[in-house]
Structures are given as structure tokens and as C-alpha cells.
Amino acid sequence: MIDSLSPQMLQPLWLTLKVALLATLIAGACGIAVGRWMAQRRFAGHSVLDAMLVLPMVLPPTVLGYYLIVLIGRHGVIGQWLEQWFGIQLLFTWQGAVIAAAVVTFPLIYKAARAAFEDTDARFAQAARTLGASEWEVFLRIALPLATRGIAAGLALTFARAMGEFGATLMIAGNLPGKTQTLSVAVYTAVQAGDDPLALGLTLVISVLCIVLLVIASRLLQPRH
């Protein structure tokens, strides 16, 4: 199938896979850590913090993109510091697309990880602590293995969502063919240019990939027999 794709399809496909993979790794690491922390604790403002953590899931992409520009743009709080001290400029780069996709997809893996940790039997962790295990050992040897299926399903959904990210990515990374043009942006460009065959081909590619990932996530979420 890959051999039959034209360069116009291959370039955004490889870029999309790279961006989605890196975004999933970033969102996954953060989401698993925060999900574990939120699953273990209850405090005043817990529900408010939880709502803030899932906010990227419901915010309009343009609003989320604007927030990111304010943070990582050339005159942003973080962006100005990165450019001044490290010479790093994230706007209109594929790295910026990775950050945008990671922020957008973070709630998916966070919610999946938190639910998976909350569903684990607390008695196993308590027994390990009684035997002298540290919290890090409890996490690595007890909590994480028991939550693996739920987390894996969340990661599959995160990767699929990262592949389809459009709004925030377009605002942060722009639409530079071969540099920042992901599959979803390429579809938009092809439609705008009236290139229906290219738009159809790109749409079919991303649809097939997302269906495969959704099937994987669905099977991982099925209860064990």
C-alpha cells in the first residue's frame, strides 16, 4: 500500500506519523504520571483541577491554539525564554506541531490512565508497602502492570487523535509542505485547491490508520475472560 502512494501523500504521512508518535510519548508520560497522582489523592479543588486537565478536549481548537501562541510564541512566556537562551523557535516548525498535538491529546491518556489506576485493587499496593516496598516500586511492580491494558488503550486513542489533529496544529505549525504539513492539513489544502483525487487519497489513508488504532483500543478495553 505504501509503495502505491504518491510523494504528495508520503510526505505528510511520514510527518504525521512522526508528530503523532512523539506527541503520544510526551502526552503519555505526562498523562500516566498525572493520572496516577490524581487517582491516589483527594483534596479540596480536586474536581476543579481535573476539569482543567481535560479542558483541551473541549476547548475550540482556535482557542487552544491561541493559548499555545501566548505560551510558546516568539513573544510568549516560554517561547521568548527558549529563543533568548537556547535559540529555539517553535512556531512554524514540526516540533511546534508535536507540542500542539501533545497538548490536545493529553486528556485522552490522562483520563484512561487515571481510570485504569483507580480500577486496580488497592490491597495489592498496600501489601507491597507492608513488605517494605517504596512508592516507586509499588508503581513499577504493582500499579503499572495492573493498569497496562487501560493505559495501552488510552495510548492507542491518543495516537489516533494526534494523527487527526488539525486546528491547533495549523495555528502553531502552519502549512508548509514537506516541513509542517500533516495529513489533516494536507487534506484541507487539497480540498481548497480543488484536488479531489489527492484529498480522497489522503482521507482514505488516515481513515484506515485510525480504524486500525480504534480496533486495537477496543480489544484492549474488552474485559478479560
C-alpha positions in Angstrom: 0.0 0.0 0.0 2.8 2.4 0.9 4.5 1.8 -2.5 1.4 3.0 -4.3 1.3 6.3 -2.5 2.5 9.5 -4.3 5.1 11.8 -2.9 2.3 14.3 -2.2 0.8 11.6 0.1 4.0 10.2 1.6 5.5 13.4 2.8 2.5 14.4 5.1 2.0 10.7 6.0 5.6 10.3 7.4 5.4 13.7 9.1 2.1 12.9 10.6 3.4 9.5 12.0 6.5 11.3 13.4 4.5 14.0 15.0 1.8 11.6 16.4 4.4 9.2 17.8 6.4 12.0 19.6 3.2 13.7 20.8 2.0 10.3 22.2 5.2 9.7 24.0 5.1 13.2 25.6 1.4 13.1 26.4 1.7 9.5 27.6 4.5 10.2 30.0 2.7 13.2 31.5 -0.7 11.6 31.4 0.3 8.5 33.2 2.2 10.4 35.9 -0.6 12.9 36.5 -3.3 10.2 36.2 -1.5 8.1 38.9 -1.2 11.2 41.1 -4.8 12.2 40.7 -6.0 8.6 41.3 -4.2 8.4 44.6 -5.3 11.7 46.1 -8.4 13.5 47.1 -8.2 17.2 48.2 -10.1 20.5 48.0 -10.2 21.5 44.4 -9.6 18.0 43.1 -12.6 18.2 40.7 -11.6 21.7 39.6 -8.0 20.5 38.7 -9.5 17.5 37.0 -11.7 19.8 34.8 -8.6 21.9 34.0 -6.7 18.9 32.9 -9.3 17.7 30.5 -10.0 21.2 29.2 -8.0 20.8 26.0 -10.6 18.1 25.0 -13.5 20.5 24.9 -11.9 23.9 24.0 -12.3 25.1 20.4 -9.0 24.4 18.5 -8.6 28.1 17.8 -8.8 29.0 21.5 -6.3 26.2 22.4 -4.0 27.4 19.5 -4.2 30.9 20.8 -3.2 29.8 24.3 -0.2 28.0 22.9 0.9 31.0 20.9 0.7 33.1 24.1 2.9 30.5 25.8 5.4 29.3 23.1 5.2 32.1 20.5 8.2 34.4 19.9 6.8 36.9 22.4 5.2 34.2 24.7 6.1 33.5 28.3 8.0 30.3 27.4 8.8 31.0 23.8 10.7 34.2 24.5 12.8 32.4 27.1 13.6 29.5 24.8 14.6 31.8 21.9 16.7 34.0 24.2 18.7 31.3 26.0 18.7 28.4 23.5 17.9 29.9 20.1 14.8 27.6 19.9 11.8 28.9 17.9 8.8 26.6 17.9 6.3 28.5 15.7 6.0 27.1 12.2 8.1 24.1 12.9 7.3 20.4 13.2 8.4 20.5 16.8 5.6 23.0 17.4 3.2 20.6 15.8 4.3 17.9 18.3 3.7 20.2 21.2 0.2 21.2 19.9 -0.7 17.6 19.3 0.6 16.6 22.8 -1.5 19.2 24.5 -4.6 18.4 22.5 -4.3 14.6 23.2 -3.2 14.8 26.8 -6.7 14.5 28.3 -7.3 11.1 26.5 -4.3 9.4 28.1 -4.8 11.2 31.4 -8.4 10.0 31.7 -7.5 6.5 30.6 -4.6 6.2 33.0 -6.5 7.6 35.9 -9.4 5.3 35.4 -7.0 2.3 35.0 -5.2 3.1 38.2 -8.5 3.7 40.1 -9.7 0.3 39.0 -6.7 -1.6 40.4 -7.1 -3.4 43.7 -5.6 -1.2 46.4 -4.9 -4.2 48.5 -2.0 -5.3 46.3 -0.3 -2.0 46.7 -0.9 -1.9 50.5 0.5 -5.4 50.8 3.6 -4.3 49.0 4.0 -1.3 51.2 3.7 -3.5 54.3 6.5 -5.6 53.0 8.7 -2.6 52.7 8.3 -1.6 49.0 8.9 2.1 48.2 6.2 4.1 46.3 8.3 3.9 43.2 8.5 0.1 43.5 4.7 -0.1 44.1 4.2 1.9 41.0 6.5 -0.1 38.7 5.7 -3.6 40.1 2.1 -3.3 41.1 0.1 -0.4 39.8 1.6 -0.1 36.3 1.3 -3.8 35.4 -2.3 -3.9 36.6 -3.2 -0.8 34.7 -1.4 -1.8 31.5 -4.4 -2.7 29.4 -6.3 0.5 30.1 -3.1 2.6 29.6 -2.4 0.9 26.3 -5.9 1.5 25.0 -5.5 5.2 26.0 -2.2 5.4 24.2 -3.8 4.0 21.0 -6.6 6.6 21.2 -4.0 9.3 21.9 -2.0 8.3 18.8 -5.1 8.2 16.6 -6.2 11.6 17.9 -2.7 13.1 17.3 -2.8 11.9 13.7 -6.0 13.7 13.1 -5.2 17.0 14.9 -5.8 20.0 12.7 -6.8 23.3 14.4 -4.2 23.9 17.0 -1.5 22.4 14.8 -2.4 24.7 11.9 -2.1 27.8 14.2 1.2 26.7 15.7 3.0 24.9 12.9 1.3 26.5 9.8 1.0 24.7 6.5 4.5 24.3 5.0 4.6 21.4 2.5 7.4 18.9 3.5 8.0 20.7 6.7 4.9 21.2 8.8 2.1 19.9 6.6 0.5 16.9 8.3 -2.2 14.7 6.8 -5.2 16.6 8.1 -3.7 19.9 6.9 -2.9 18.4 3.6 -6.5 17.3 3.2 -7.7 20.8 3.9 -5.2 22.2 1.4 -6.2 19.7 -1.3 -9.9 20.5 -0.9 -9.1 24.2 -1.0 -7.1 23.7 -4.2 -9.9 21.6 -5.8 -7.6 18.5 -6.0 -10.3 15.9 -5.1 -8.2 12.8 -6.0 -5.5 13.8 -3.6 -8.0 14.8 -0.9 -9.7 11.4 -1.3 -6.4 9.5 -1.2 -5.2 11.3 2.0 -8.6 10.9 3.6 -8.6 7.1 2.9 -5.1 6.7 4.3 -5.8 8.5 7.6 -9.2 6.8 7.9 -7.7 3.3 7.6 -4.9 4.1 10.1 -7.4 5.4 12.6 -9.8 2.5 12.2 -6.9 0.1 12.9 -6.0 2.0 16.1 -9.6 2.2 17.3 -10.0 -1.6 16.8 -6.8 -2.1 18.8 -8.0 0.2 21.6 -11.4 -1.6 21.6 -9.9 -5.0 22.0 -7.6 -3.8 24.8 -10.6 -2.4 26.7 -12.5 -5.7 26.5 -12.7 -7.5 29.8 -10.5 -10.5 30.3 -12.2 -13.9 30.4 
